[in-house]
Amino acid sequence: MKKRAFIGISIMMIFALVLSACGSSQNKQEDAGASADPNQPVTLSVFAPQNVGIENLQVNKLSKFIEQKLNIKFDWNTVPDAAFGDKKLLLLASGDYPAVIMNAGISKADQIKYGQQGAFLPLNELIDQYAPHIKQAMDSVSYLKHGMVAPDGNIYALPKLNECLHCTYGQRMWINTDWLKKLGLQMPTTTEEFYNVLKAFKEKDPNGNGKADEVPFTTSTSDNVWGGGVDSFLMNAFIYDNGSDYLSVKDGKVIFSPAQPEWKEGLKYLRKLFADGLMDKGVFTQNNDAVKQMANKPDAAVGAVSYALISSVFAVDDAHPRHKDYDVVPPLKGPDGVQLTGYSVGAGGGQFVITNKATKEQQIAAMKLADFLWSEEGTVMQSWGFEGEGWKKAADGQLDYNGKPAKYEVIAKTAPAGGETKPDDYWWQLGTMQMLNSIRESFVAPADPLANGAFEYRLWLSAKKYEPFAKPEVVYPSDTFVDPADALTVAQMQKTLSDYVKSSLAQFVTGNKDIDKDWDSYIAGFKGLQLEQYLAIYQKALQK
């Protein structure tokens, strides 16, 4: 009996030693990349794109500043920006990924997918304990929680909060105000007035060369220039059109704008512009290079262009002054009184994730890094660089965009004569940040919004003309989490529906299809594309 008891005790001791060894091995794994000495930096492996303009993140000045400030040591794994998306998917599929992925571009569905699989760690407790700037933003930025918290209550990724007034109202129309003055015309305010202005541009030789070479209105769609397309600005005088997924909300119900009767009326207006020679014949086939070539002829040739940025058409510097002849057309009022503007706001996709490869110490270091990037100091340094190099403190008496005492002033950078500019020593908004409108607008307002280096302010002034016409209640929230089980299906449907709408738009506007005779057939086509199922998925997501 004593012998058996001794053997039993021995086995228990051996089992305890094995457990102790396993625990020791686990502890060693958790301590990987970190030193027991609290004065030693925590090594943080990071996968990120190598942005154009940044020579080497390993020796980058801001990287070194952050390492010293937060007592970390970056271990960068970078690839060119164009290859980043594919490499990211390969890493996630292989399981051989680092502790942190920055500029991750993770969709809402993939945040849930990789989060529930355990590859992305829930960040809720880390934010609560180590990220006061992020925590404060979640309380003060109205739309932020909606775009961060997954349906299961977890936060699997941090967005890049990048408020920008001219980005919010990016569906703009630019018009040649020099031509308006020459012809004695006022800025159009309705669709009818816009038609009459374009007709005058076509018939009254505003460029004064004695030739009928003016193109009243142009744009392009083939290369997806921001804000491009014949419907992007003009259709909002008939029904809300966000220019992308075409979703909107009416009385709490998700609708598809191109399937509504108001869209038909908008098509008729666009058809009239095209049929009367007021719209460039190449709008559905040309790329942006063709638009630029046309607009930059020796004799001014373009009356109006539907793009978010006039810089997509002209260089915006004093050496190329034609851009100064253009200003935005405020949203037009349609025949039924509709007067809307495209509206885009939200936290966006996941840009900063902490993976299950991070030890506890690395998780804390990564969250402290993210929180610094969310501070005003970190955001300004990411975006403009170091004080005295990319920006400086505003002097007494200098005013910001809103006419209040300014906080900052941009230091314009110029290339040395006959030489190349040195690589940027900051991050160009890499990873995550909290760029609020209040930060952008706290910079000194340039005296001349058309001068060199004043383009940001010019765009802000332009956006202010659109802001009063925003109706967020009709806009489907872009940050809504769709059920991961529906994500692939809805992505495929969106592509198919969008292609159908754009193809039909071109055929109706150019006259290859008759709007009245072929409308019912067009609407019937949506049934085969499963539009009802598409809307049901988004309705379900909206109500969660």
TORZA-531918 format. One record per residue (C-alpha): x, y, z. Coordinates in nm, 2 decimals, decimal comma. Layout:
R	X	Y	Z .
...
END
This chain:
R	0,00	0,00	0,00 .
R	0,28	0,24	0,09 .
R	0,45	0,15	-0,24 .
R	0,14	0,23	-0,44 .
R	0,09	0,56	-0,26 .
R	0,45	0,65	-0,33 .
R	0,40	0,58	-0,70 .
R	0,08	0,78	-0,71 .
R	0,25	1,08	-0,54 .
R	0,54	1,05	-0,79 .
R	0,31	1,05	-1,09 .
R	0,13	1,36	-0,95 .
R	0,46	1,54	-0,90 .
R	0,57	1,46	-1,26 .
R	0,23	1,58	-1,39 .
R	0,28	1,90	-1,19 .
R	0,62	1,95	-1,33 .
R	0,49	1,90	-1,68 .
R	0,22	2,16	-1,62 .
R	0,48	2,40	-1,47 .
R	0,70	2,35	-1,78 .
R	0,40	2,42	-2,01 .
R	0,32	2,73	-1,81 .
R	0,68	2,84	-1,83 .
R	0,68	2,79	-2,21 .
R	0,35	2,99	-2,24 .
R	0,50	3,27	-2,03 .
R	0,81	3,28	-2,25 .
R	0,58	3,31	-2,56 .
R	0,39	3,59	-2,40 .
R	0,72	3,77	-2,33 .
R	0,85	3,73	-2,68 .
R	0,97	4,06	-2,82 .
R	0,97	4,23	-2,48 .
R	1,23	4,26	-2,21 .
R	1,17	4,20	-1,84 .
R	1,35	4,53	-1,79 .
R	1,08	4,80	-1,79 .
R	1,35	5,05	-1,92 .
R	1,40	4,84	-2,24 .
R	1,18	4,93	-2,54 .
R	0,89	4,70	-2,64 .
R	0,95	4,57	-2,99 .
R	0,64	4,61	-3,21 .
R	0,62	4,43	-3,54 .
R	0,41	4,63	-3,79 .
R	0,30	4,56	-4,14 .
R	0,23	4,88	-4,34 .
R	0,24	5,02	-4,69 .
R	0,55	5,22	-4,80 .
R	0,38	5,54	-4,91 .
R	0,51	5,74	-5,19 .
R	0,73	6,03	-5,05 .
R	0,85	5,83	-4,75 .
R	1,19	5,68	-4,81 .
R	1,22	5,44	-4,52 .
R	0,99	5,40	-4,22 .
R	1,27	5,24	-4,02 .
R	1,48	5,56	-4,02 .
R	1,19	5,80	-4,07 .
R	1,21	6,10	-3,83 .
R	0,86	6,06	-3,70 .
R	0,92	5,69	-3,64 .
R	1,23	5,77	-3,43 .
R	1,04	6,04	-3,24 .
R	0,75	5,80	-3,15 .
R	1,00	5,53	-3,05 .
R	1,16	5,76	-2,80 .
R	0,84	5,91	-2,68 .
R	0,66	5,57	-2,62 .
R	0,96	5,36	-2,54 .
R	0,90	5,12	-2,83 .
R	1,11	4,98	-3,11 .
R	0,94	4,94	-3,45 .
R	1,01	4,63	-3,65 .
R	0,86	4,74	-3,99 .
R	0,75	4,50	-4,26 .
R	0,66	4,72	-4,56 .
R	0,57	4,68	-4,92 .
R	0,48	4,93	-5,19 .
R	0,14	5,07	-5,15 .
R	0,01	4,91	-5,48 .
R	0,11	4,56	-5,35 .
R	-0,01	4,61	-5,00 .
R	-0,37	4,47	-5,04 .
R	-0,26	4,15	-5,19 .
R	0,03	4,09	-4,95 .
R	-0,21	4,16	-4,65 .
R	-0,45	3,89	-4,77 .
R	-0,16	3,64	-4,81 .
R	-0,03	3,71	-4,46 .
R	-0,37	3,67	-4,30 .
R	-0,43	3,35	-4,50 .
R	-0,09	3,20	-4,40 .
R	-0,12	3,30	-4,03 .
R	0,22	3,45	-4,05 .
R	0,13	3,81	-3,97 .
R	0,28	4,07	-3,73 .
R	0,14	4,22	-3,41 .
R	0,00	4,53	-3,58 .
R	-0,14	4,60	-3,92 .
R	-0,16	4,97	-4,02 .
R	-0,35	5,13	-4,31 .
R	-0,52	4,79	-4,30 .
R	-0,82	4,87	-4,51 .
R	-1,03	4,61	-4,34 .
R	-1,40	4,60	-4,43 .
R	-1,67	4,58	-4,17 .
R	-1,74	4,22	-4,27 .
R	-1,38	4,12	-4,24 .
R	-1,34	4,29	-3,91 .
R	-1,61	4,05	-3,78 .
R	-1,47	3,76	-3,97 .
R	-1,11	3,78	-3,84 .
R	-1,22	3,91	-3,50 .
R	-1,45	3,61	-3,44 .
R	-1,18	3,38	-3,57 .
R	-0,94	3,52	-3,31 .
R	-0,69	3,68	-3,55 .
R	-0,79	4,03	-3,46 .
R	-0,81	4,11	-3,09 .
R	-1,10	4,29	-2,93 .
R	-0,98	4,64	-2,84 .
R	-1,25	4,74	-2,59 .
R	-1,06	4,69	-2,27 .
R	-0,73	4,82	-2,42 .
R	-0,91	5,14	-2,53 .
R	-1,07	5,18	-2,18 .
R	-0,74	5,14	-2,00 .
R	-0,48	5,29	-2,23 .
R	-0,64	5,52	-2,49 .
R	-0,79	5,83	-2,33 .
R	-0,80	6,02	-2,67 .
R	-0,98	5,74	-2,85 .
R	-1,22	5,70	-2,55 .
R	-1,30	6,07	-2,55 .
R	-1,36	6,07	-2,92 .
R	-1,61	5,78	-2,89 .
R	-1,81	6,00	-2,66 .
R	-1,79	6,32	-2,85 .
R	-1,79	6,23	-3,22 .
R	-2,15	6,14	-3,29 .
R	-2,11	5,88	-3,56 .
R	-1,79	5,71	-3,43 .
R	-1,93	5,43	-3,22 .
R	-2,16	5,33	-3,49 .
R	-1,87	5,27	-3,72 .
R	-1,64	5,10	-3,47 .
R	-1,85	4,86	-3,26 .
R	-1,94	4,54	-3,43 .
R	-2,28	4,38	-3,37 .
R	-2,13	4,14	-3,11 .
R	-2,02	4,45	-2,90 .
R	-1,65	4,42	-2,98 .
R	-1,42	4,67	-3,15 .
R	-1,18	4,48	-3,38 .
R	-1,02	4,77	-3,56 .
R	-0,96	5,14	-3,53 .
R	-1,07	5,36	-3,82 .
R	-0,88	5,65	-3,96 .
R	-1,10	5,94	-3,85 .
R	-1,05	6,19	-4,12 .
R	-1,30	6,47	-4,12 .
R	-1,28	6,70	-4,42 .
R	-1,56	6,93	-4,52 .
R	-1,48	6,92	-4,89 .
R	-1,47	6,54	-4,87 .
R	-1,81	6,53	-4,70 .
R	-1,95	6,73	-5,00 .
R	-1,75	6,58	-5,29 .
R	-2,01	6,58	-5,56 .
R	-1,95	6,92	-5,71 .
R	-1,99	7,11	-6,03 .
R	-1,73	7,37	-6,14 .
R	-1,83	7,64	-6,38 .
R	-1,63	7,90	-6,58 .
R	-1,72	8,22	-6,41 .
R	-1,51	8,42	-6,66 .
R	-1,75	8,31	-6,93 .
R	-2,05	8,40	-6,70 .
R	-1,92	8,75	-6,67 .
R	-1,84	8,79	-7,04 .
R	-2,20	8,68	-7,13 .
R	-2,36	8,88	-6,85 .
R	-2,50	8,57	-6,68 .
R	-2,56	8,49	-6,32 .
R	-2,46	8,18	-6,13 .
R	-2,74	7,93	-6,21 .
R	-2,96	7,82	-5,92 .
R	-3,21	7,58	-6,09 .
R	-3,18	7,31	-6,35 .
R	-3,36	7,53	-6,60 .
R	-3,11	7,82	-6,54 .
R	-2,82	7,57	-6,57 .
R	-2,96	7,45	-6,91 .
R	-2,99	7,81	-7,03 .
R	-2,63	7,89	-6,92 .
R	-2,49	7,59	-7,10 .
R	-2,69	7,69	-7,41 .
R	-2,53	8,04	-7,40 .
R	-2,19	7,88	-7,36 .
R	-2,25	7,68	-7,68 .
R	-2,40	7,95	-7,89 .
R	-2,24	8,28	-7,79 .
R	-1,87	8,22	-7,83 .
R	-1,76	8,30	-7,47 .
R	-1,39	8,23	-7,54 .
R	-1,40	8,49	-7,82 .
R	-1,21	8,31	-8,09 .
R	-1,49	8,32	-8,34 .
R	-1,52	7,94	-8,35 .
R	-1,79	7,71	-8,22 .
R	-1,54	7,51	-8,02 .
R	-1,68	7,55	-7,67 .
R	-1,78	7,23	-7,48 .
R	-2,06	7,35	-7,24 .
R	-2,04	7,06	-6,99 .
R	-1,81	6,76	-6,96 .
R	-1,69	6,50	-6,71 .
R	-1,57	6,14	-6,73 .
R	-1,65	5,81	-6,56 .
R	-1,42	5,55	-6,71 .
R	-1,13	5,60	-6,47 .
R	-1,34	5,68	-6,16 .
R	-1,22	6,04	-6,10 .
R	-1,35	6,15	-5,77 .
R	-1,70	6,31	-5,81 .
R	-1,71	6,23	-6,18 .
R	-2,01	6,12	-6,38 .
R	-2,31	6,30	-6,55 .
R	-2,54	6,21	-6,26 .
R	-2,31	6,28	-5,97 .
R	-2,41	6,64	-5,92 .
R	-2,71	6,69	-6,14 .
R	-2,93	6,40	-6,03 .
R	-2,95	6,54	-5,68 .
R	-3,19	6,80	-5,82 .
R	-3,44	6,51	-5,86 .
R	-3,35	6,24	-5,61 .
R	-3,07	6,17	-5,37 .
R	-2,78	6,01	-5,56 .
R	-2,46	5,93	-5,37 .
R	-2,28	5,83	-5,69 .
R	-2,17	5,49	-5,56 .
R	-2,41	5,23	-5,41 .
R	-2,72	5,44	-5,49 .
R	-2,88	5,36	-5,15 .
R	-3,09	5,62	-4,97 .
R	-3,35	5,62	-4,69 .
R	-3,71	5,74	-4,71 .
R	-3,93	5,73	-4,39 .
R	-3,69	5,47	-4,24 .
R	-3,71	5,24	-4,54 .
R	-3,40	5,17	-4,75 .
R	-3,46	5,25	-5,12 .
R	-3,26	5,22	-5,44 .
R	-3,26	5,57	-5,61 .
R	-3,22	5,45	-5,97 .
R	-3,54	5,24	-5,94 .
R	-3,76	5,54	-5,84 .
R	-3,98	5,76	-6,06 .
R	-3,78	6,06	-5,97 .
R	-3,47	5,90	-6,13 .
R	-3,67	5,88	-6,46 .
R	-3,73	6,25	-6,45 .
R	-3,36	6,32	-6,39 .
R	-3,28	6,10	-6,69 .
R	-3,51	6,31	-6,91 .
R	-3,32	6,62	-6,80 .
R	-2,98	6,46	-6,87 .
R	-3,11	6,34	-7,21 .
R	-3,21	6,69	-7,30 .
R	-2,86	6,82	-7,22 .
R	-2,71	6,55	-7,44 .
R	-2,96	6,58	-7,73 .
R	-2,92	6,96	-7,75 .
R	-2,54	6,94	-7,77 .
R	-2,48	7,08	-7,42 .
R	-2,31	6,77	-7,29 .
R	-1,98	6,64	-7,42 .
R	-2,04	6,34	-7,64 .
R	-1,75	6,16	-7,48 .
R	-1,87	6,17	-7,12 .
R	-1,94	5,79	-7,11 .
R	-1,63	5,68	-7,29 .
R	-1,34	5,92	-7,23 .
R	-1,09	5,92	-6,94 .
R	-0,97	6,21	-6,74 .
R	-0,67	6,26	-6,96 .
R	-0,91	6,35	-7,24 .
R	-1,09	6,60	-7,03 .
R	-0,76	6,76	-6,92 .
R	-0,64	6,78	-7,28 .
R	-0,96	6,95	-7,39 .
R	-0,97	7,19	-7,10 .
R	-0,61	7,30	-7,13 .
R	-0,62	7,40	-7,50 .
R	-0,48	7,75	-7,57 .
R	-0,83	7,88	-7,61 .
R	-1,05	7,80	-7,31 .
R	-1,29	7,53	-7,42 .
R	-1,48	7,39	-7,12 .
R	-1,78	7,57	-6,95 .
R	-1,86	7,33	-6,67 .
R	-1,71	7,01	-6,54 .
R	-1,85	6,77	-6,28 .
R	-1,56	6,66	-6,06 .
R	-1,49	6,69	-5,69 .
R	-1,16	6,88	-5,76 .
R	-1,08	7,14	-6,02 .
R	-0,72	7,02	-5,98 .
R	-0,83	6,70	-6,16 .
R	-0,85	6,93	-6,47 .
R	-0,60	7,21	-6,42 .
R	-0,28	7,26	-6,23 .
R	-0,37	7,49	-5,94 .
R	-0,07	7,73	-5,92 .
R	0,01	8,08	-6,03 .
R	0,21	7,94	-6,33 .
R	-0,12	7,79	-6,47 .
R	-0,38	8,05	-6,39 .
R	-0,68	7,91	-6,58 .
R	-0,80	7,73	-6,27 .
R	-0,89	8,07	-6,12 .
R	-1,16	8,12	-6,38 .
R	-1,37	7,84	-6,21 .
R	-1,59	7,83	-5,91 .
R	-1,84	7,57	-5,78 .
R	-2,21	7,58	-5,87 .
R	-2,42	7,54	-5,55 .
R	-2,68	7,26	-5,55 .
R	-2,94	7,32	-5,81 .
R	-3,31	7,32	-5,74 .
R	-3,51	7,08	-5,96 .
R	-3,85	7,13	-6,12 .
R	-4,02	6,97	-5,81 .
R	-3,82	7,17	-5,56 .
R	-3,56	6,90	-5,48 .
R	-3,23	7,05	-5,39 .
R	-2,98	6,80	-5,24 .
R	-2,61	6,75	-5,22 .
R	-2,41	6,43	-5,20 .
R	-2,31	6,37	-4,84 .
R	-2,04	6,14	-4,71 .
R	-1,94	6,11	-4,35 .
R	-1,83	5,83	-4,13 .
R	-1,54	5,66	-3,96 .
R	-1,46	5,44	-4,26 .
R	-1,30	5,10	-4,27 .
R	-1,06	4,94	-4,01 .
R	-0,71	5,09	-4,04 .
R	-0,53	4,97	-3,73 .
R	-0,56	4,62	-3,59 .
R	-0,38	4,44	-3,32 .
R	-0,35	4,07	-3,39 .
R	-0,33	3,76	-3,17 .
R	0,05	3,76	-3,24 .
R	0,09	4,05	-2,99 .
R	0,19	3,97	-2,63 .
R	0,01	4,15	-2,36 .
R	0,30	4,40	-2,33 .
R	0,29	4,45	-2,71 .
R	-0,09	4,50	-2,70 .
R	-0,05	4,78	-2,45 .
R	0,23	4,94	-2,65 .
R	0,03	4,92	-2,97 .
R	-0,27	5,08	-2,81 .
R	-0,06	5,36	-2,66 .
R	0,08	5,41	-3,01 .
R	-0,27	5,44	-3,16 .
R	-0,38	5,68	-2,88 .
R	-0,08	5,91	-2,95 .
R	-0,18	5,91	-3,32 .
R	-0,53	6,01	-3,21 .
R	-0,40	6,30	-3,01 .
R	-0,40	6,65	-3,17 .
R	-0,02	6,64	-3,14 .
R	0,01	6,31	-3,32 .
R	-0,25	6,40	-3,59 .
R	-0,08	6,73	-3,67 .
R	0,26	6,56	-3,68 .
R	0,14	6,28	-3,91 .
R	-0,02	6,52	-4,15 .
R	0,21	6,82	-4,16 .
R	0,53	6,70	-4,00 .
R	0,74	6,87	-3,73 .
R	0,70	7,22	-3,60 .
R	0,92	7,47	-3,78 .
R	0,94	7,24	-4,08 .
R	0,59	7,17	-4,21 .
R	0,39	7,40	-3,98 .
R	0,44	7,67	-3,71 .
R	0,23	7,82	-3,44 .
R	0,01	8,10	-3,57 .
R	0,11	8,46	-3,48 .
R	-0,12	8,69	-3,28 .
R	-0,39	8,84	-3,50 .
R	-0,39	8,56	-3,76 .
R	-0,73	8,42	-3,82 .
R	-0,84	8,07	-3,90 .
R	-1,10	7,94	-4,15 .
R	-1,39	8,05	-3,93 .
R	-1,25	8,40	-3,85 .
R	-1,13	8,30	-3,50 .
R	-0,77	8,32	-3,37 .
R	-0,57	8,06	-3,56 .
R	-0,36	7,79	-3,39 .
R	-0,13	7,68	-3,67 .
R	0,01	7,80	-4,00 .
R	0,13	7,57	-4,29 .
R	0,49	7,62	-4,40 .
R	0,48	7,58	-4,78 .
R	0,75	7,35	-4,91 .
R	0,92	7,43	-5,24 .
R	1,16	7,22	-5,44 .
R	1,51	7,35	-5,46 .
R	1,61	7,49	-5,79 .
R	1,75	7,22	-6,02 .
R	1,72	6,96	-5,74 .
R	1,49	6,70	-5,60 .
R	1,29	6,74	-5,28 .
R	1,41	6,52	-4,99 .
R	1,19	6,23	-4,87 .
R	0,92	6,33	-4,62 .
R	1,01	6,29	-4,26 .
R	0,66	6,23	-4,14 .
R	0,40	5,96	-4,20 .
R	0,14	6,12	-4,43 .
R	-0,15	6,00	-4,21 .
R	-0,04	5,64	-4,19 .
R	-0,24	5,40	-3,98 .
R	-0,49	5,58	-3,77 .
R	-0,56	5,93	-3,64 .
R	-0,83	6,17	-3,53 .
R	-0,83	6,45	-3,79 .
R	-1,13	6,66	-3,69 .
R	-1,27	6,95	-3,89 .
R	-1,18	7,16	-3,59 .
R	-0,81	7,09	-3,65 .
R	-0,82	7,15	-4,02 .
R	-1,01	7,47	-3,97 .
R	-0,77	7,60	-3,70 .
R	-0,50	7,67	-3,95 .
R	-0,45	8,03	-4,08 .
R	-0,69	8,12	-4,36 .
R	-0,49	8,23	-4,67 .
R	-0,57	8,59	-4,78 .
R	-0,62	8,47	-5,13 .
R	-0,79	8,13	-5,17 .
R	-0,67	8,11	-5,53 .
R	-0,31	8,16	-5,45 .
R	-0,03	7,90	-5,44 .
R	-0,07	7,68	-5,14 .
R	-0,42	7,79	-5,06 .
R	-0,61	7,50	-5,23 .
R	-0,73	7,33	-4,91 .
R	-0,89	7,66	-4,80 .
R	-1,05	7,71	-5,14 .
R	-1,20	7,37	-5,12 .
R	-1,33	7,44	-4,78 .
R	-1,50	7,76	-4,90 .
R	-1,65	7,56	-5,18 .
R	-1,79	7,30	-4,95 .
R	-1,95	7,57	-4,73 .
R	-2,18	7,64	-5,03 .
R	-2,30	7,28	-5,03 .
R	-2,33	7,23	-4,65 .
R	-2,68	7,39	-4,62 .
R	-2,83	7,14	-4,86 .
R	-2,73	6,83	-4,68 .
R	-3,01	6,60	-4,55 .
R	-2,84	6,33	-4,35 .
R	-3,18	6,17	-4,28 .
R	-3,20	6,05	-4,65 .
R	-2,84	5,91	-4,65 .
R	-2,78	5,54	-4,58 .
R	-2,51	5,53	-4,30 .
R	-2,20	5,41	-4,48 .
R	-2,05	5,27	-4,15 .
R	-2,33	5,01	-4,10 .
R	-2,21	4,66	-4,02 .
R	-2,36	4,41	-4,27 .
R	-2,39	4,05	-4,14 .
R	-2,07	3,87	-4,25 .
R	-2,29	3,59	-4,39 .
R	-2,43	3,84	-4,63 .
R	-2,12	4,03	-4,70 .
R	-1,99	3,84	-5,01 .
R	-2,34	3,82	-5,16 .
R	-2,41	4,19	-5,11 .
R	-2,07	4,29	-5,26 .
R	-2,14	4,09	-5,57 .
R	-2,50	4,23	-5,60 .
R	-2,37	4,58	-5,56 .
R	-2,12	4,54	-5,84 .
R	-2,39	4,39	-6,07 .
R	-2,65	4,65	-5,98 .
R	-2,40	4,94	-6,02 .
R	-2,29	4,81	-6,37 .
R	-2,66	4,78	-6,47 .
R	-2,74	5,13	-6,36 .
R	-2,44	5,29	-6,53 .
R	-2,50	5,10	-6,85 .
R	-2,86	5,20	-6,86 .
R	-2,78	5,56	-6,77 .
R	-2,55	5,58	-7,07 .
R	-2,81	5,43	-7,30 .
R	-3,09	5,65	-7,18 .
R	-2,89	5,97	-7,19 .
R	-2,74	5,91	-7,54 .
R	-3,08	5,80	-7,68 .
R	-3,00	5,43	-7,75 .
R	-3,29	5,36	-7,52 .
R	-3,62	5,56	-7,50 .
R	-3,68	5,67	-7,15 .
R	-4,06	5,64	-7,17 .
R	-4,09	5,33	-7,38 .
R	-3,80	5,13	-7,21 .
R	-3,85	5,24	-6,85 .
R	-4,08	4,95	-6,75 .
R	-3,83	4,70	-6,90 .
R	-3,55	4,87	-6,72 .
R	-3,73	4,84	-6,39 .
R	-3,81	4,48	-6,45 .
R	-3,44	4,41	-6,50 .
R	-3,38	4,48	-6,13 .
R	-3,59	4,17	-6,03 .
R	-3,34	3,94	-6,21 .
R	-3,06	4,12	-6,03 .
R	-3,22	4,05	-5,69 .
R	-3,27	4,41	-5,59 .
R	-3,53	4,31	-5,33 .
R	-3,28	4,08	-5,15 .
R	-3,01	4,35	-5,17 .
R	-3,24	4,60	-5,01 .
R	-3,36	4,35	-4,74 .
R	-3,00	4,29	-4,64 .
R	-2,93	4,66	-4,59 .
R	-3,26	4,71	-4,42 .
R	-3,18	4,44	-4,17 .
R	-2,83	4,59	-4,11 .
R	-2,98	4,93	-4,06 .
R	-3,22	4,81	-3,79 .
R	-2,96	4,63	-3,58 .
END
